Each structure stands twice: as C-alpha cells, then as structure tokens.
C-alpha cells in the first residue's frame, strides 16, 4: 500500500476532509496539496499569515515539515489538524 487515508480538520473553515496521501510524500508537500485542494473545493483562498502546520489531533504533536509520511505515526484513520 502506498497511500493512507487520513481525516483532516481545518478549524479556520470549520470543515473536515477525508484525504488519501502518498506515504512517500513529505509533510510539507502534503500541506501544499491540502491547501490547493481546499482552495479548489471551496472556491476560496485558504489564506494564513504564515505557513500552516499539521498537528496530530490525538496527541497535539506538530509534524516536522521535512518528514515523510512513512516516517511518522500517520496511518490509515489518523486524524490531523491543519492550522
């Protein structure tokens, strides 16, 4: 399996999304893809004053932007927060 299904909560929009992400992609790349997807699905510009982080919803740990998904604790069903 080369992808995992995660649930992404976006507090700024008060929405959540189920997203397939490749395990070989970096957290930084995943965040960029999430922002693109959110912008196109909502016909808005998800705009933050600084680059958002990805947090584990359960532990509140911040994922390192350089880490690859496979090297984190992100697995199928993991819930994360984009903020």
PAMARDREN-63823 format. One record per residue: residue in one letter; x, y, z of N, C-alpha, C, O in turn. Coordinates in nm, 4 decimals. Each point is the difference from the previous one (the first is absolute). Example, Ala and Ser with C-alpha at 12.3 -4.5 7.8 and 13.67 -1.06 7.14 Angstrom:
2
{pt "a" {1.3190 -0.5690 0.7800} {-0.0890 0.1190 0.0000} {0.0900 0.1200 0.0000} {0.1036 -0.0019 0.0665}}
{pt "s" {-0.1386 0.1069 -0.1385} {0.0820 0.1190 0.0060} {-0.0770 0.1090 0.0730} {0.0509 0.1108 0.0169}}
//
This chain:
83
{pt "x" {0.0848 -0.1168 0.0000} {-0.0848 0.1168 0.0000} {0.0897 0.1235 0.0000} {0.0928 0.0103 0.0802}}
{pt "x" {-0.1211 0.0827 -0.1701} {0.0843 0.1184 -0.0082} {-0.0725 0.1292 0.0349} {0.0532 0.1091 -0.0208}}
{pt "x" {-0.1749 -0.1213 0.0740} {-0.0764 0.1172 0.0446} {-0.0724 -0.0338 0.1300} {-0.0292 -0.1159 0.0293}}
{pt "x" {0.0014 0.2211 0.0474} {-0.0792 -0.0171 0.1218} {-0.1164 0.0989 -0.0041} {0.0107 0.1085 -0.0571}}
{pt "x" {-0.1217 -0.1481 0.1187} {-0.1177 0.0845 0.0076} {-0.0003 0.0694 0.1358} {-0.0029 -0.0654 0.1043}}
{pt "x" {0.0061 0.1985 -0.1067} {0.0002 0.0769 0.1242} {-0.1202 0.0951 0.0021} {-0.0565 0.0331 -0.1043}}
{pt "x" {0.0195 0.0092 0.2226} {-0.1058 0.1007 0.0155} {0.0681 0.1299 0.0415} {0.0720 0.0058 0.0998}}
{pt "x" {-0.0968 0.0985 -0.1796} {0.0621 0.1304 0.0242} {-0.1055 0.0987 0.0492} {-0.0993 0.0251 -0.0682}}
{pt "x" {0.1215 0.0297 0.1855} {-0.0869 0.1037 0.0552} {0.0617 0.1357 -0.0319} {0.1199 0.0206 0.0185}}
{pt "x" {-0.2031 0.0718 -0.0669} {0.0463 0.1343 -0.0336} {-0.0810 0.0997 0.0838} {-0.1077 0.0425 -0.0416}}
{pt "x" {0.1590 -0.0051 0.1591} {-0.0746 0.0875 0.0899} {-0.0379 0.1350 -0.0609} {-0.1072 0.0526 0.0300}}
{pt "x" {0.1925 0.0041 -0.1143} {-0.0299 0.1306 -0.0586} {-0.1248 -0.0022 -0.0878} {-0.0672 0.1019 -0.0160}}
{pt "x" {0.0370 -0.2181 -0.0405} {-0.1184 -0.0137 -0.0850} {-0.1122 -0.0761 0.0686} {-0.1108 -0.0098 -0.0526}}
{pt "x" {0.1404 -0.0440 0.1708} {-0.0939 -0.0845 0.0730} {-0.0472 -0.1171 -0.0869} {-0.1192 -0.0299 -0.0069}}
{pt "x" {0.2156 -0.0356 -0.0592} {-0.0301 -0.1135 -0.0874} {0.0998 -0.1119 0.0258} {0.1047 0.0204 0.0615}}
{pt "x" {-0.1396 -0.1386 -0.1099} {0.0899 -0.1152 0.0058} {-0.0055 -0.0721 -0.1331} {-0.1012 0.0038 -0.0700}}
{pt "x" {0.2105 -0.0694 0.0357} {0.0119 -0.0689 -0.1275} {0.0677 -0.1343 0.0213} {0.0910 -0.0118 0.0821}}
{pt "x" {-0.1350 -0.0894 -0.1558} {0.0705 -0.1283 -0.0055} {0.0863 0.0035 -0.1245} {-0.0494 0.0249 -0.1099}}
{pt "x" {0.1789 -0.0499 0.1272} {0.0959 0.0190 -0.1079} {0.0956 -0.1185 -0.0078} {0.0499 -0.0474 0.1021}}
{pt "x" {-0.0247 0.0000 -0.2234} {0.1041 -0.0999 -0.0240} {0.1314 0.0735 -0.0215} {0.0071 0.0915 -0.0820}}
{pt "x" {0.0965 -0.1304 0.1546} {0.1315 0.0618 -0.0188} {0.1053 -0.1076 -0.0241} {-0.0023 -0.1053 0.0637}}
{pt "x" {0.0947 0.1321 -0.1560} {0.1085 -0.0963 -0.0267} {0.0969 -0.0069 0.1174} {0.0363 0.1027 0.0574}}
{pt "x" {0.0049 -0.2224 -0.0223} {0.0903 -0.0155 0.1150} {0.1414 0.0489 -0.0314} {0.0793 0.0206 0.0919}}
{pt "x" {-0.0467 -0.0019 -0.2186} {0.1340 0.0458 -0.0366} {0.0102 0.1524 -0.0036} {0.1084 0.0537 -0.0224}}
{pt "x" {-0.2182 0.0156 0.0437} {-0.0019 0.1463 -0.0076} {0.0398 0.0606 0.1348} {-0.0253 -0.0579 0.1056}}
{pt "x" {0.0878 0.1751 -0.1117} {0.0370 0.0700 0.1241} {-0.1228 0.0702 0.0575} {-0.0975 0.0253 -0.0707}}
{pt "x" {0.1041 0.0053 0.1985} {-0.1078 0.0747 0.0657} {-0.0195 0.1336 -0.0706} {-0.1133 0.0434 -0.0210}}
{pt "x" {0.2223 0.0213 -0.0154} {-0.0070 0.1280 -0.0714} {-0.0787 -0.0156 -0.1309} {-0.0874 0.0814 -0.0300}}
{pt "x" {0.1181 -0.1848 -0.0465} {-0.0707 -0.0251 -0.1256} {-0.1474 -0.0305 0.0217} {-0.0851 0.0431 -0.0778}}
{pt "x" {0.0553 -0.1166 0.1828} {-0.1397 -0.0318 0.0326} {-0.0758 0.1280 0.0343} {-0.1129 0.0194 -0.0451}}
{pt "x" {0.1743 0.0675 0.1241} {-0.0658 0.1257 0.0363} {-0.0269 0.0840 -0.1243} {-0.1084 0.0567 -0.0139}}
{pt "x" {0.2056 -0.0481 -0.0764} {-0.0221 0.0749 -0.1242} {-0.1168 -0.0579 -0.0790} {-0.0842 0.0745 -0.0501}}
{pt "x" {0.0790 -0.2070 0.0389} {-0.1100 -0.0657 -0.0718} {-0.1340 0.0242 0.0688} {-0.1012 0.0224 -0.0665}}
{pt "x" {0.1006 -0.0268 0.1995} {-0.1238 0.0253 0.0740} {-0.0509 0.1418 -0.0252} {-0.1196 0.0204 -0.0209}}
{pt "x" {0.2096 0.0768 0.0230} {-0.0401 0.1386 -0.0241} {-0.0570 0.0154 -0.1407} {-0.1023 0.0658 -0.0185}}
{pt "x" {0.1680 -0.1261 -0.0808} {-0.0515 0.0053 -0.1381} {-0.1389 -0.0618 -0.0088} {-0.0905 0.0568 -0.0613}}
{pt "x" {0.0745 -0.1725 0.1226} {-0.1284 -0.0683 -0.0032} {-0.1097 0.0777 0.0704} {-0.1123 0.0089 -0.0498}}
{pt "x" {0.1441 0.0467 0.1641} {-0.0974 0.0789 0.0756} {-0.0421 0.1222 -0.0816} {-0.1184 0.0330 -0.0071}}
{pt "x" {0.2158 0.0335 -0.0540} {-0.0310 0.1180 -0.0803} {-0.0903 -0.0349 -0.1180} {-0.0944 0.0733 -0.0293}}
{pt "x" {0.1222 -0.1835 -0.0380} {-0.0808 -0.0346 -0.1175} {-0.1388 -0.0520 0.0382} {-0.0968 0.0277 -0.0709}}
{pt "x" {0.0850 -0.1018 0.1803} {-0.1299 -0.0533 0.0412} {-0.0915 0.1076 0.0557} {-0.1220 -0.0082 -0.0149}}
{pt "x" {0.1793 0.1079 0.0784} {-0.0801 0.1011 0.0663} {-0.0079 0.1311 -0.0771} {-0.0675 0.0936 0.0428}}
{pt "x" {0.1359 -0.0868 -0.1557} {0.0020 0.1220 -0.0812} {0.0419 0.1215 0.0827} {-0.0534 0.1098 -0.0157}}
{pt "x" {0.1502 -0.1329 0.1039} {0.0528 0.1073 0.0842} {0.1512 -0.0108 0.0035} {0.0577 -0.0963 -0.0505}}
{pt "x" {0.0048 0.1938 0.1091} {0.1427 -0.0058 0.0261} {0.0204 -0.0274 0.1484} {-0.0261 0.0859 0.0843}}
{pt "x" {0.0727 -0.2058 -0.0534} {0.0354 -0.0310 0.1387} {0.1247 0.0804 0.0272} {0.1081 -0.0342 -0.0480}}
{pt "x" {-0.1217 0.1390 0.1233} {0.1105 0.0919 0.0201} {0.0354 0.0069 0.1477} {-0.0861 0.0219 0.0852}}
{pt "x" {0.2101 -0.0403 -0.0575} {0.0482 0.0165 0.1371} {0.1160 0.0977 -0.0045} {0.0636 0.0174 -0.1039}}
{pt "x" {-0.0369 0.0445 0.2140} {0.1101 0.0956 0.0043} {0.1355 -0.0704 -0.0053} {0.0997 0.0588 -0.0419}}
{pt "x" {-0.0970 -0.1822 0.0836} {0.1224 -0.0791 -0.0089} {-0.0377 -0.1393 -0.0512} {-0.1173 -0.0374 -0.0014}}
{pt "x" {0.2170 -0.0367 -0.0395} {-0.0248 -0.1344 -0.0521} {-0.0618 -0.0859 0.1099} {0.0529 -0.0047 0.1111}}
{pt "x" {-0.1641 -0.0636 -0.1402} {-0.0653 -0.0797 0.1039} {0.0808 -0.1246 0.0365} {0.0839 -0.0466 -0.0772}}
{pt "x" {-0.1108 -0.0050 0.1942} {0.0605 -0.1248 0.0459} {-0.1041 -0.1098 -0.0003} {-0.1204 0.0256 -0.0045}}
{pt "x" {0.1685 -0.1470 0.0092} {-0.0860 -0.1165 0.0109} {0.0222 -0.0594 0.1384} {0.1132 -0.0303 0.0377}}
{pt "x" {-0.2222 0.0136 0.0385} {0.0056 -0.0499 0.1367} {-0.0721 -0.1336 0.0096} {-0.0998 -0.0217 -0.0687}}
{pt "x" {0.1486 -0.0668 0.1522} {-0.0721 -0.1214 0.0314} {-0.1136 0.0393 0.0935} {0.0237 0.0617 0.1038}}
{pt "x" {-0.1469 -0.0969 -0.1399} {-0.1156 0.0427 0.0791} {-0.0005 -0.0622 0.1392} {-0.0423 0.0636 0.0965}}
{pt "x" {0.0884 -0.1857 -0.0862} {-0.0036 -0.0704 0.1279} {0.1079 0.0487 0.0970} {-0.0274 0.0236 0.1177}}
{pt "x" {0.1494 -0.0090 -0.1677} {0.1121 0.0356 0.0884} {0.0371 0.1481 -0.0042} {0.0730 0.0481 0.0866}}
{pt "x" {-0.1228 0.0239 -0.1866} {0.0314 0.1425 -0.0220} {0.1454 0.0227 -0.0402} {0.0478 0.1133 0.0037}}
{pt "x" {0.0232 -0.2198 -0.0420} {0.1372 0.0145 -0.0473} {0.0009 0.0632 -0.1382} {-0.0868 -0.0277 -0.0827}}
{pt "x" {0.1861 0.1131 0.0584} {0.0173 0.0615 -0.1313} {0.0896 -0.0910 -0.0831} {0.1028 -0.0482 0.0476}}
{pt "x" {-0.1433 0.0252 -0.1728} {0.0830 -0.0804 -0.0896} {0.1086 0.0868 -0.0628} {-0.0255 0.1129 -0.0421}}
{pt "x" {0.1459 -0.1670 0.0364} {0.1133 0.0685 -0.0618} {-0.0243 0.0100 -0.1499} {-0.0313 -0.0999 -0.0648}}
{pt "x" {0.0456 0.2198 0.0093} {-0.0277 0.0227 -0.1415} {0.0880 -0.0843 -0.0926} {-0.0397 -0.0305 -0.1124}}
{pt "x" {0.1575 -0.0067 0.1586} {0.0931 -0.0765 -0.0834} {-0.0263 -0.1506 0.0034} {0.0490 -0.0732 -0.0860}}
{pt "x" {-0.1252 0.0271 0.1838} {-0.0259 -0.1437 0.0150} {-0.0897 -0.0525 -0.1113} {-0.0889 0.0696 -0.0489}}
{pt "x" {0.1142 -0.1927 0.0107} {-0.0883 -0.0679 -0.0942} {-0.1105 -0.0687 0.0800} {0.0201 -0.0390 0.1150}}
{pt "x" {-0.1348 0.0252 -0.1764} {-0.1143 -0.0627 0.0665} {0.0381 -0.1358 0.0573} {-0.0376 -0.0318 0.1128}}
{pt "x" {0.1111 -0.0485 -0.1882} {0.0366 -0.1353 0.0436} {0.0848 0.0029 0.1282} {0.0011 -0.0973 0.0753}}
{pt "x" {0.0698 0.2080 -0.0505} {0.0870 0.0101 0.1167} {-0.0701 0.0603 0.1219} {0.0634 0.0226 0.1030}}
{pt "x" {-0.1938 0.0033 -0.1143} {-0.0771 0.0566 0.1110} {-0.0947 -0.1056 0.0542} {0.0034 -0.1154 -0.0426}}
{pt "x" {-0.0880 0.1553 0.1370} {-0.1001 -0.0925 0.0536} {-0.1317 0.0078 -0.0781} {-0.1016 -0.0534 0.0445}}
{pt "x" {0.1031 0.1187 -0.1590} {-0.1211 0.0116 -0.0820} {-0.0265 -0.1325 -0.0699} {0.0833 -0.0509 -0.0749}}
{pt "x" {-0.2015 -0.0034 0.1014} {-0.0448 -0.1255 -0.0595} {-0.1448 0.0166 -0.0415} {-0.0581 0.1061 0.0225}}
{pt "x" {-0.0020 -0.2082 -0.0828} {-0.1402 0.0075 -0.0366} {-0.0836 0.0364 0.1225} {0.0143 -0.0604 0.1063}}
{pt "x" {-0.1018 0.1598 -0.1223} {-0.0882 0.0409 0.1080} {0.0562 0.1070 0.0913} {-0.0707 0.0474 0.0890}}
{pt "x" {0.1963 -0.0076 -0.1083} {0.0568 0.1043 0.0843} {-0.0751 0.1305 -0.0222} {-0.0331 0.0352 -0.1132}}
{pt "x" {0.0068 0.0355 0.2215} {-0.0667 0.1299 -0.0076} {0.1035 0.1086 0.0251} {0.0733 -0.0039 0.0987}}
{pt "x" {-0.0685 0.1005 -0.1894} {0.0968 0.1094 0.0107} {-0.0738 0.1329 -0.0091} {-0.1139 0.0071 -0.0460}}
{pt "x" {0.1813 0.0967 0.0908} {-0.0541 0.1354 -0.0053} {0.0933 0.0857 -0.0834} {0.1209 0.0017 0.0233}}
{pt "x" {-0.1758 0.0690 -0.1198} {0.0762 0.0944 -0.0816} {-0.0281 0.1385 0.0542} {-0.1102 0.0530 -0.0147}}
{pt "x" {0.2122 0.0056 0.0780} {-0.0190 0.1305 0.0619} {0.1309 0.0766 0.0033} {0.0042 0.1130 0.0487}}
//
